[in-house]
Amino acid sequence: MLGRASLPTAYVEWNRRWGAPFGHPLVHGIGLRERFDKPREEFGPFGFQLNSDTRAFEYPWAYFTADTSAGMRILEAGGGTSGLQFVLAQEGCQVFNVDPGIDSDGGLASSLGEWRVTEELHQRLNRLFGTDVRLLRQRLQDADLEAASFDRVLCLSVLEHLDYEEARGMLRAAARLLAPGGLLLLTVDLFLDLAPFGSFPRNMYGTNVDLHRLVNDSDLRLAHGDPRELHGFPAFDRDRIVARLPEIFVSPRWPVMSQALVLRRPG
């Protein structure tokens, strides 16, 4: 499915409560470097990472769709300093963030001269929010974690930045780590300036991923998502999407939408 411009009331209220996706208003005008140097709980857990506007849909979608409860083991792949990991940890989940060390926003921060995510900075946020999220500075494929030990794996706006083999490796690793019946929640950017909407194969942020091919190669099964709105699926309907653009959440800063899908490990 594609995120809709009209967010459910529960999503709007959740974003307001946690300051998603950009942090509480207090952070406006304060650069990331200063936020990390002098972190304040009042910034909110989402006040420490540059985000796309589409995260206003992605974060609450992932939270409500994951349907977590205290005691669950949750893994976020490529979480950086995203606030969702700290929200879930505050609610009693055992949370792991597996991130090989990319910049806090997937690369843009480097060009802006902003702070890079380090273990020390991540622990500073753990202390600030009273959480114990474990950060592993590795690719998911290389993480030394027990197989079939996680209830949920979250991977939000990551796959579009990767080449196909790297993305396939991530999904296969997620399948290995999920317990039988466990869920992998994905959001993946869909760019209007790239084929099949535009003429270019990639932009500065990535590509339009063939999700059907990835799912088929993942040892996981599609549990939630509209194939008409998931790029690469046989039912994907470009013309239908274009006709419904006014209904879809398109970032005002970049021509991008957010695809959301859930994959389940059989068993």
C-alpha positions, 0 to 999 in steps of 0.5 A, a space after each residue: 500500500 501507499 501512504 495516504 495524504 489523510 492520516 488516520 486520527 490515531 497516526 496524527 495523535 501518535 505523531 503529536 505525542 512523540 514529536 514524529 517525525 522531526 522532533 517536538 517544535 522546540 528543536 526547530 532551528 537547532 542543528 543536529 550537531 547542537 542537539 547531539 552536543 546538548 541533548 534534551 529530553 524535551 526534543 523528543 525521541 525523533 529530534 535527533 535524525 533528519 527525516 523525510 516528510 513521508 515518515 509522518 506516515 511511516 513511523 505510526 504505520 510501523 508502530 501500529 502495524 507491528 502491534 508490539 507488547 512488552 517483552 517482545 524482541 524487536 530489531 530495527 535494521 538501519 535505525 540510525 538515531 531514529 526515535 522509533 527504537 526508543 519508543 518501543 524500548 520505553 514500552 518494554 520491548 527488547 530492541 536491537 538497532 543493526 546499522 553498519 554506520 551510515 550517517 544519521 539520515 542515510 547520507 545527507 548529513 555528510 554533505 551538510 557537515 552534520 554529526 555522524 552516528 557513533 556508539 557513544 552518541 547512541 548511548 547518550 540517547 539511551 541514557 536520555 530516554 532511559 532505554 537500553 537499545 543495543 546498537 550493532 555497527 554491522 550489516 544485518 547479514 553479518 550480525 551475530 544474533 540468534 536465529 529465529 529469535 525476533 518477533 518483529 524486524 523493522 526496515 524503514 526507508 532503507 532498501 531504496 538506497 541499496 543495490 539489489 544483492 545487498 537488499 536481498 541479503 538483508 531480507 534473507 537475514 531478516 528471514 533467518 532472524 525472525 521466529 516462525 510467524 514473525 513479521 518483517 515490516 518494510 517501508 520503501 520509497 517510490 520516486 515519481 521522478 524515476 521509471 516507471 513514472 519518470 525517465 531516469 533509473 535512479 536519483 541521488 537517493 536511490 532507485 525504485 525497487 523491484 519489490 516482487 523480485 525481492 519478496 520472491 527471493 526472501 523466504 518470506 510471504 507477503 502478509 499485508 500490502 496492496 500489490 497494485 501499489 507495490 512496485 514490481 508486482 505484476 498487479 502494480 498499476 502505474 496509471 491507477 496511482 497517477 490518477 489517485 495522486 491527490 489521495 497519496 502522501 507525496 512529500 512536498 520537498 521531493 517527488 516521493 511516496 512511501 510503499 508499506 508492506 509486511 512479510 511473514 516468516 512461514 510456520 
